[in-house]
């Protein structure tokens, strides 16, 4: 490729010119190093020298224009001769800058032609270079001057995304210098939120400049969500547990718009079953097909691993269907928002995500330049890294390699879906909660940010679809109703698009959650410190307890409140131990503090916050530290069995 000296010098002197290059199906980012640019410059010099030295009447000027997003020689002009079109450039007669401008948002700062000093008018060249014998000297001086500057340039990151190459140039003339995101492969501990980072993707792009005001785990943290609720919904929450509620119901998608036959690749194809009945997928399809939005931020699966998330901006129904199903591990959904600048026709966007992601999106919404933003939220609790998910699957399932989805349901059992043809009967597995080794799963499965989260209900979404408040209807997941919470008019608009495809039921609410909340919390805390049962409960007990609890325990919305209360109390204990009480008070939203106060009237939680004896082989926040050189404690094999103590 050909890089002219003046343009290269400008790039060296203006480091805030950013090039975003996006390629499809590139798993690992690569780097364009300064030596590659230097090689291109040298090659370009040889081309100029050859043109200047050819023939008895060498041209006095060379005209360079942008053709298919690349600088190319398009015409020459000799002494007293008219402009000659370059024979190998059939596009030279067109306004090549328009091809470039199509990939640039209207608010972008100057095109390359402006940056290089050329007039940004129709048929104007990108660059005009004088030639002749003295040009060779100018080129040599320019090369020597540019070489040291090149050594100061850092490698440009090439980020995989999108089906085509898109280049975008922006200048700091208006916005100031735009910061770069974190480099791919950066350890989580080096992100702004450190170990509490949920890898939402905000810091992976220039949007990192807004991290303090938008991150759910920095500064005021989750407490910012309650202020944002009023801004987003126009009202304060009218339900302490479920947030701003306009309508709440159960629904099943009985008329999906795509082929729902089971597929051997799980969720990767543009057909096949969803995690549940496809309510979220259906809403997204209808929003895009009816032209209400121009794109949908959703999460497809990595080609090599169905549970490794791959966020995309979907532009077709097929793209959305390939994103069906849950990927229960950290997903950098916000990273793709940086590419909106390369998609100037996307002015109305639908974002699908979990609570911490949605809080960040709502905080940066004003910077995205969108005309409309719609948000579909999902309930989320106890997420974690990909290896933590595998740790859970290895002990929960008889065939972990074929699992495509799972849920903790109100029958007090884990329901796991499998690929067609798996060794599991009917490709569906049910495991009692109490058969899981609690000590072993207490660490390394649930991420630290998820233990610091107080937005299980996704309070800032326009509409939320999940399972949390639905009683068990004796049906598998792909036929089971889900819990739908409509928060505002946008949520109602999205739901009405698919209402005629749904079987809708009223909500149910029975039982008393409070006696079960503290019992669950105490059992969880014992396992957190390694003091829980040494292994799984005996099979007879593990299968008996779910039947008893279904009879006497909370059901429907009350079960949802039980789950919310337990998670809020558990996470309160964690943030106090992890952050200290002062920062925990700052981080925790007021609605969560009201629930915490209900269970701490006699100091029950304060007692649990006293330093605890820890039987694990590693230190945990809130425990009495192990003495230096101590090598004891519980150690486990891959199935959760204690192998040493």
C-alpha positions, 0 to 999 in steps of 0.5 A: 500500500502507498502512504504519502509523506505529508499524510503520514507526518500528519498522523504522527503529529496528531495521535488523536486520529483513530483508525478502526479496522473491523474484520469478520471471523478474526478470533484474536486481534493483531497489531499494525506495527510502525515497521509495516507503515515504514515499509509501505512508505519506502515502497511508496517512495520507490513508486514516486521515484519510478514515475519521476524517472520514467520517459523523456517527459516526466510528469510534474504532478501526481494526483492521489485520491481515495479509491475503495478506502485506499490512497491510489495514483489516479492521474498525472499532469506533464508540462503543458499536457492535460490531466491523464486518467490512470489506466488501472483506476476505472473509478478515478472519474468518480468522487472517491471521497463519497465512498469514504464518507459513506462509512463516516457519521455526519458528525465526524470531523474532517475527511482525509482530503481536508486533513491533507489540505485539499479542497473537500469539494466534488471531484477534488483530489485527496492529495496532489504531489509535485514531482521532478528531480527535486522531489526525490530530495524532498522525499528523502528528507521527509523519510528521514524526518518521519522515521523518528516519529514512527518510532513514537507511534504505538501499534494500532489495534485491529479489532474483529467485528462486522462483515466488512472493512470500515475505516473511520477518521475522527479528529480532536478538533471538536471533542478533544483527544479521544482515549483508547480503550483497554487493550485486548487481553488486559487482566481484569485487575487492571481495569478501572473497577479492578476485581469488581469489573463485570467486563461489560465492554464499556472500557474496551473502547473510547467510551472508557472516558465515561467510566466514572459516571457510568460504571456500576462498580465505581464511585457511587456504584449501584446507588446511581441506578435509583436516580436514573430510574426517574430519568428513564421512566419519569417516575420513582419505583412503585414496587420496593422489590420489582422496581417501576412497574406498569404491568406484570404478567406471565407469558409464553411464546406459542407462535414463534416466527422462526423454525424452532426445531432442535439443532445439533449446534445449539444456538449458533444457527438461524433456527432452533429452540431458544432458551425458553420460548423466545419472547426476547428474540421475538420482540427483537425481530419484530422491532427490526422488521417493522423498522422501529429500530435500525439495529439490535445489540445482542449476543451470539455464540463464539463459533468454538464455544456456545457459552463464550459470548460474541456481542454484535449489532444485528441488522437482520432477523437471521442475525438476531435468531443466531443470538437466541439463548443465554450465555451465562458468563461475562459478555462485553456488550457495550464494546460494540457501541463504539462501532455505531460511528461506522454505521451512520444509518443506525439512529434507532437502537435496541439494546439487550442486556443485564442490569450492570450493562443497562446502567452503563448504557443509560449513563452514556446514552446522551453521548451515543448520538441516537434518536431513540434507544430501546432496552430489553432487560433480562433478570441476572444473578450469580453470573461469572467467568467462563471457567466458573461456569464450567466448574458448575456444569462439571458437578451439576450435570452428567454430561456437561459438554452437551448442556446448552442452557439451565435455570434454577426453578421454583421446584428447588431444582436445576433444570438443564437442557442438552443438545439433541442426541445427548446421552441424557434421556430426552435431552433434559436433566433435573438436579435437586439444589441440595445435591450440589456441593456447596463448599466447593461451589462457594468460590470461583463460580459466582463473580465478585461483581455479581456478589456486589450487584443490587439490580437483579430485576434490571430496573432501568430497562423498558421491559424485563423478561426472566423467570424469577417470579413464575411458579413451576408449571410442570413443564420443560423450559422450552414450554414454560411461562416467563415473568414479564415486567413492563416499566414504561411506554416503550416497553409496552410498545415492544410487548404489544408487537408480539402480544398476539403470539403469546399466551398470557397469564396473570401473576400468582403470589402465595406463601411467606418468604421471610423465614426462608431468607435468613435460613438460606443466607446462613447456609450460604455464609457457612459454605462461603467460609468452608463450614458447610456440609462436606459434600452433597446431601444423600440422594434420598434427602436431596430429592425429598426436600424439594417436594417438601419446600414446594408444599410449604415455601413461597410461590410465584411473586413471593418466591421472586421476593425471597430470591431478591431478599436473599441476594441483596442480603448476601451481597450486602455482607460481601460488599461490607467485607470487600469494600468496608462499610463506608464505601458499601453504604455509598455503593448500595441503593436506597431500596436495597438498604430498606430490605437490609434494614428489615432483616437487621432489626435485632442485629442479625446481619451485624453479627454475621459481619464479625470476622469468621473462621475460614476452613478453605485453603485460601483467604476470603474477605471477612475471614480471620486471615490464615497465618503466614506459611499456613498450608491447611484448609479444604482442598477439592477435586474437580467434582467437589470432593474434599481431597485434603484438609 
